[in-house]
Amino acid sequence: MTEVITLAHGSGGKMTHDLIDSIFFKYFSNDILMQGNDSALLDLPGGKAAFTTDSFVISPVFFRGGNIGKLAVCGTVNDLASSGAIPMYLSCGFIIEEGLPVGDLEKIVRSMGETAMECGVKIVTGDTKVVQKGAADKVFINTSGIGFIPEGVCLSGAYAKPGDSIIVTGTIGEHGCSILLEREMLEINSEISSDCASLNKMVERVLGVTKDIHVLRDPTRGGLATTLNEIAKQSGVGIRLYDEKVPVREDVRGICELLGLDPMYMANEGKMIIILPQSSVEPVMNVLKREKQGANACVIGEVIAEPAGRVLMKTVTGGNRIVDMLVGDQLPRIC
């Protein structure tokens, strides 16, 4: 651990996990928190529920494909969906910098309301604080969400098993690449936009055809590589990917190559990782291919017993390389 917090501590990668392990888990430790999932899984008198919270500090607050408000709702809904929950209620807290145009705030709030309606959730409580100019950057949003988990659904990052197949529901890296181009005002002719989208309805339909799924996870900060490393460590298994099967748009791949970045570590805001027994792949893929957000779904690898806690990539030349967790930060304030 360093003696001060750096931007890399917010990357979602290795330094974020080190910070969580050494500070937050140290003082907040309990059996629910230590499960390490995107949502807390709660046993309530009426059944099982998922509870999650997230904060959004993205810059810029308006971007191609969405804005901080849409992102806040979709991100929280997707975390609930990753637990197999049906999202029900959200809260929202705003920290607004003095000087933000009221018109911009209205656009953000309107987008949140419209997105919540599309997701089938209600924003039922909230809070607003205003800080002096220079004490924030336009607006930060915190959202929390709660949803109920249907009977028979049992998902966790700790449930991946050797022999399982790994699906990603679409092409990776668009959100991170889009934000990079807009923030740095790079003069690159591209139609890339953020993939920001809610996935709860798609997940609900997938679980409607089979509940024989072990892990769902949306690969946001740190990208596909970091999220798969998290799952490998939680489950105590290895993961083998196939380079040629990981779906990446050619324009995203080209920009990453130009800038020396790896799309495996670029953030996504509208994709889901699904880890499931091989026998469940066909019915799940049949559902995904009928969904707008799952049309480009691919099986990209499988779970293996060894090396436990590691992710390997089989290259097109037949070799293997280690795909580690993100170290540092390719792009801070991505969500």
C-alpha positions as CSV (number, residue, x, y, z in Angstrom):
1,M,0.0,0.0,0.0
2,T,1.1,3.5,-0.8
3,E,0.9,6.2,1.9
4,V,-1.6,8.3,-0.1
5,I,-4.6,7.6,-2.3
6,T,-3.9,7.8,-6.0
7,L,-6.3,7.7,-9.0
8,A,-5.1,4.1,-9.6
9,H,-6.9,3.1,-6.4
10,G,-10.2,3.8,-8.2
11,S,-9.4,1.8,-11.3
12,G,-11.2,-1.4,-10.2
13,G,-7.9,-3.2,-10.7
14,K,-5.2,-4.6,-8.4
15,M,-4.7,-1.4,-6.4
16,T,-8.5,-1.1,-5.8
17,H,-8.5,-4.6,-4.5
18,D,-5.5,-4.0,-2.3
19,L,-7.2,-1.0,-0.8
20,I,-10.4,-2.9,-0.1
21,D,-8.6,-5.8,1.4
22,S,-6.3,-3.7,3.7
23,I,-8.7,-1.0,4.8
24,F,-12.4,-1.7,4.2
25,F,-12.4,-5.5,4.8
26,K,-10.2,-5.0,7.8
27,Y,-12.8,-2.8,9.6
28,F,-16.1,-3.8,8.1
29,S,-15.6,-7.5,8.0
30,N,-18.7,-9.7,8.2
31,D,-19.9,-12.8,6.5
32,I,-22.1,-11.0,3.9
33,L,-19.5,-8.4,2.9
34,M,-16.7,-10.9,2.6
35,Q,-18.6,-12.9,-0.1
36,G,-17.2,-10.2,-2.4
37,N,-20.1,-10.0,-4.9
38,D,-21.3,-6.9,-6.7
39,S,-24.4,-7.0,-4.5
40,A,-24.9,-8.1,-0.9
41,L,-27.1,-11.2,-0.8
42,L,-29.6,-10.9,2.1
43,D,-31.9,-13.5,3.8
44,L,-35.0,-11.5,4.7
45,P,-38.3,-12.7,6.2
46,G,-40.0,-12.6,2.8
47,G,-37.2,-14.4,0.9
48,K,-33.9,-13.5,-0.6
49,A,-32.9,-10.1,-1.7
50,A,-29.9,-8.3,-3.3
51,F,-28.7,-4.9,-2.1
52,T,-26.1,-2.8,-3.9
53,T,-24.6,0.7,-4.0
54,D,-22.4,2.5,-6.4
55,S,-21.0,6.0,-7.0
56,F,-20.5,7.7,-10.4
57,V,-17.9,10.4,-11.0
58,I,-17.5,10.0,-14.8
59,S,-15.9,12.8,-16.8
60,P,-17.3,14.1,-19.1
61,V,-20.8,13.9,-17.6
62,F,-22.4,13.8,-21.1
63,F,-21.0,11.4,-23.6
64,R,-21.9,9.6,-26.8
65,G,-24.4,6.9,-25.8
66,G,-25.5,8.4,-22.5
67,N,-24.7,10.6,-19.5
68,I,-23.9,10.2,-15.8
69,G,-27.6,9.8,-14.9
70,K,-28.3,7.0,-17.4
71,L,-25.0,5.4,-16.3
72,A,-26.0,5.5,-12.6
73,V,-29.3,3.8,-13.1
74,C,-27.9,1.1,-15.6
75,G,-24.9,0.4,-13.5
76,T,-26.9,-0.2,-10.3
77,V,-29.6,-2.2,-12.1
78,N,-26.9,-4.4,-13.7
79,D,-25.2,-5.1,-10.4
80,L,-28.5,-6.3,-9.1
81,A,-29.1,-8.4,-12.2
82,S,-25.6,-10.0,-11.7
83,S,-27.0,-11.5,-8.5
84,G,-30.0,-12.9,-10.4
85,A,-32.2,-10.3,-8.7
86,I,-35.2,-8.6,-10.2
87,P,-34.4,-4.9,-9.5
88,M,-37.2,-3.1,-7.7
89,Y,-36.2,0.2,-6.0
90,L,-33.3,2.7,-6.2
91,S,-32.1,5.6,-4.2
92,C,-30.1,8.5,-5.6
93,G,-27.8,11.0,-3.9
94,F,-26.5,14.0,-5.7
95,I,-23.3,16.0,-4.9
96,I,-23.6,19.1,-7.1
97,E,-20.9,21.6,-7.7
98,E,-21.9,25.3,-7.5
99,G,-22.3,26.7,-11.0
100,L,-23.7,23.6,-12.7
101,P,-26.3,24.8,-15.2
102,V,-29.8,23.9,-14.0
103,G,-30.6,22.8,-17.6
104,D,-27.7,20.2,-17.4
105,L,-29.1,18.9,-14.1
106,E,-32.5,18.6,-15.6
107,K,-31.2,16.6,-18.5
108,I,-29.4,14.2,-16.2
109,V,-32.4,13.7,-13.9
110,R,-34.8,13.3,-16.9
111,S,-32.5,10.6,-18.3
112,M,-32.5,8.8,-14.9
113,G,-36.3,8.8,-14.8
114,E,-36.6,7.6,-18.3
115,T,-34.0,4.8,-17.8
116,A,-35.6,3.7,-14.5
117,M,-39.0,3.4,-16.3
118,E,-37.4,1.3,-19.1
119,C,-35.8,-0.9,-16.4
120,G,-39.0,-1.3,-14.5
121,V,-37.6,0.2,-11.3
122,K,-38.7,3.1,-9.1
123,I,-36.4,5.8,-7.7
124,V,-38.0,6.1,-4.2
125,T,-35.7,8.2,-2.1
126,G,-32.7,10.5,-2.5
127,D,-30.5,13.3,-1.2
128,T,-29.0,16.5,-2.6
129,K,-25.9,18.4,-1.5
130,V,-24.3,21.4,-3.1
131,V,-20.6,22.1,-2.6
132,Q,-18.6,25.3,-3.5
133,K,-17.1,25.7,-7.0
134,G,-13.9,23.6,-7.2
135,A,-14.9,21.2,-4.5
136,A,-16.3,18.7,-7.0
137,D,-16.5,18.3,-10.8
138,K,-20.0,19.3,-12.0
139,V,-21.9,16.5,-10.4
140,F,-21.3,13.2,-8.6
141,I,-24.1,10.6,-8.1
142,N,-24.5,7.8,-5.7
143,T,-27.2,5.2,-6.3
144,S,-28.3,2.2,-4.2
145,G,-30.7,-0.5,-5.3
146,I,-32.6,-3.5,-3.9
147,G,-34.2,-6.4,-5.7
148,F,-35.7,-9.8,-4.8
149,I,-34.1,-13.0,-5.9
150,P,-36.5,-15.6,-7.4
151,E,-36.6,-19.0,-5.9
152,G,-34.1,-21.4,-7.3
153,V,-31.6,-18.7,-8.4
154,C,-28.2,-19.1,-6.7
155,L,-25.4,-17.0,-8.2
156,S,-22.0,-15.9,-6.9
157,G,-18.5,-15.2,-8.2
158,A,-17.5,-18.1,-5.9
159,Y,-19.5,-20.7,-7.9
160,A,-17.5,-21.2,-11.1
161,K,-16.6,-24.8,-11.6
162,P,-14.1,-26.6,-13.8
163,G,-15.8,-27.6,-17.0
164,D,-18.0,-24.5,-17.1
165,S,-18.2,-22.5,-20.3
166,I,-17.8,-18.7,-20.3
167,I,-20.0,-16.4,-22.4
168,V,-19.6,-12.7,-22.9
169,T,-22.8,-11.1,-24.2
170,G,-21.2,-8.8,-26.8
171,T,-18.2,-6.9,-28.1
172,I,-15.9,-5.4,-25.4
173,G,-14.3,-2.1,-24.7
174,E,-16.7,0.4,-26.3
175,H,-17.5,2.4,-23.1
176,G,-13.9,2.9,-22.2
177,C,-12.9,3.7,-25.8
178,S,-15.7,6.2,-26.3
179,I,-14.9,8.1,-23.1
180,L,-11.2,8.2,-24.0
181,L,-11.9,9.7,-27.4
182,E,-14.3,12.3,-26.0
183,R,-12.2,13.3,-22.9
184,E,-8.9,13.6,-24.8
185,M,-10.7,15.2,-27.8
186,L,-8.6,12.9,-30.1
187,E,-9.2,13.7,-33.7
188,I,-10.0,10.1,-34.7
189,N,-12.9,9.5,-37.1
190,S,-15.0,6.9,-35.3
191,E,-18.6,6.0,-34.6
192,I,-17.8,4.3,-31.3
193,S,-20.3,5.1,-28.6
194,S,-20.7,3.9,-25.0
195,D,-22.5,0.6,-24.7
196,C,-24.3,1.9,-21.6
197,A,-27.5,-0.2,-21.2
198,S,-29.6,-2.0,-18.6
199,L,-29.4,-5.7,-18.8
200,N,-31.9,-6.8,-16.2
201,K,-34.7,-7.8,-18.7
202,M,-32.2,-9.9,-20.7
203,V,-30.9,-11.6,-17.6
204,E,-34.5,-12.3,-16.5
205,R,-35.2,-14.0,-19.8
206,V,-32.0,-16.0,-19.6
207,L,-32.9,-17.2,-16.1
208,G,-36.4,-18.0,-17.4
209,V,-35.0,-20.8,-19.6
210,T,-32.5,-22.2,-17.1
211,K,-31.5,-21.4,-13.6
212,D,-28.5,-23.7,-14.0
213,I,-26.1,-20.7,-14.2
214,H,-23.2,-20.3,-11.7
215,V,-21.9,-16.7,-12.2
216,L,-23.2,-13.5,-13.7
217,R,-21.0,-10.4,-13.6
218,D,-20.8,-7.2,-15.6
219,P,-17.2,-6.3,-16.5
220,T,-17.1,-2.5,-15.8
221,R,-14.0,-0.9,-14.4
222,G,-10.9,-2.9,-15.2
223,G,-12.7,-4.6,-18.1
224,L,-13.1,-8.2,-19.0
225,A,-9.7,-9.3,-17.8
226,T,-9.9,-7.8,-14.3
227,T,-13.5,-9.2,-13.7
228,L,-12.4,-12.7,-14.8
229,N,-9.5,-12.5,-12.4
230,E,-11.8,-11.6,-9.6
231,I,-14.0,-14.6,-10.4
232,A,-11.0,-17.0,-10.7
233,K,-9.8,-15.9,-7.2
234,Q,-13.3,-16.0,-5.6
235,S,-13.9,-19.5,-7.0
236,G,-10.4,-20.9,-6.6
237,V,-10.3,-22.0,-10.2
238,G,-8.4,-21.2,-13.4
239,I,-9.9,-19.7,-16.5
240,R,-8.7,-20.3,-20.1
241,L,-9.7,-17.9,-22.9
242,Y,-9.3,-18.1,-26.6
243,D,-7.9,-15.0,-28.2
244,E,-9.7,-15.3,-31.5
245,K,-13.1,-15.8,-29.7
246,V,-13.1,-12.7,-27.6
247,P,-15.4,-10.2,-29.6
248,V,-13.8,-6.8,-30.2
249,R,-15.0,-4.3,-32.8
250,E,-12.3,-3.5,-35.4
251,D,-12.5,0.2,-34.7
252,V,-12.0,-0.4,-30.9
253,R,-9.2,-2.8,-31.6
254,G,-7.5,-0.3,-34.0
255,I,-7.7,2.6,-31.5
256,C,-6.4,0.5,-28.7
257,E,-3.5,-0.6,-30.8
258,L,-2.8,3.0,-31.8
259,L,-2.7,4.2,-28.2
260,G,-1.0,1.1,-26.8
261,L,-4.0,-0.1,-24.8
262,D,-5.6,-3.5,-24.4
263,P,-9.4,-3.8,-25.0
264,M,-9.4,-6.6,-22.4
265,Y,-8.9,-3.9,-19.7
266,M,-11.3,-1.3,-21.2
267,A,-14.5,-0.6,-19.3
268,N,-17.9,-1.9,-20.4
269,E,-21.3,-0.7,-19.3
270,G,-23.7,-3.0,-21.2
271,K,-22.1,-6.4,-21.2
272,M,-22.5,-9.5,-19.0
273,I,-20.2,-12.4,-18.3
274,I,-22.1,-15.7,-17.9
275,I,-20.4,-18.8,-16.5
276,L,-22.5,-21.9,-16.7
277,P,-22.4,-25.7,-17.3
278,Q,-21.8,-26.6,-20.9
279,S,-25.2,-28.3,-21.0
280,S,-26.9,-24.9,-20.5
281,V,-24.9,-23.0,-23.2
282,E,-27.3,-23.7,-26.1
283,P,-30.6,-22.6,-24.5
284,V,-28.9,-19.5,-23.1
285,M,-27.3,-18.6,-26.4
286,N,-30.6,-19.0,-28.1
287,V,-32.1,-16.4,-25.8
288,L,-29.2,-14.0,-26.1
289,K,-29.1,-14.0,-29.9
290,R,-32.7,-12.7,-29.8
291,E,-31.8,-9.8,-27.6
292,K,-30.5,-6.4,-28.8
293,Q,-27.8,-6.5,-26.0
294,G,-26.9,-10.2,-26.7
295,A,-26.8,-10.4,-30.5
296,N,-23.0,-10.6,-30.5
297,A,-22.7,-13.0,-27.6
298,C,-19.9,-15.5,-27.8
299,V,-18.4,-18.5,-25.9
300,I,-14.9,-17.2,-25.2
301,G,-13.4,-19.9,-22.9
302,E,-13.9,-22.3,-20.1
303,V,-13.2,-22.8,-16.4
304,I,-10.3,-25.1,-15.6
305,A,-9.0,-26.5,-12.3
306,E,-5.4,-25.2,-12.6
307,P,-3.7,-22.8,-12.2
308,A,-6.2,-21.7,-9.5
309,G,-6.8,-18.0,-9.3
310,R,-5.3,-17.3,-12.7
311,V,-6.6,-16.4,-16.2
312,L,-4.8,-17.7,-19.3
313,M,-5.2,-16.7,-22.9
314,K,-4.6,-19.2,-25.6
315,T,-3.2,-17.2,-28.5
316,V,-3.8,-17.8,-32.2
317,T,-0.3,-19.2,-32.5
318,G,-1.1,-21.9,-29.9
319,G,0.8,-20.4,-27.0
320,N,-0.5,-19.3,-23.6
321,R,-0.1,-16.0,-21.9
322,I,-1.2,-14.9,-18.4
323,V,-4.0,-12.3,-18.4
324,D,-3.5,-10.5,-15.1
325,M,-5.6,-8.0,-13.2
326,L,-5.3,-4.4,-14.2
327,V,-2.3,-2.7,-12.6
328,G,-2.5,1.1,-12.5
329,D,-5.2,2.9,-14.4
330,Q,-5.6,3.1,-18.2
331,L,-8.3,5.8,-17.8
332,P,-9.4,7.2,-14.4
333,R,-13.0,8.3,-13.7
334,I,-14.5,6.0,-16.3
335,C,-17.8,5.5,-14.4
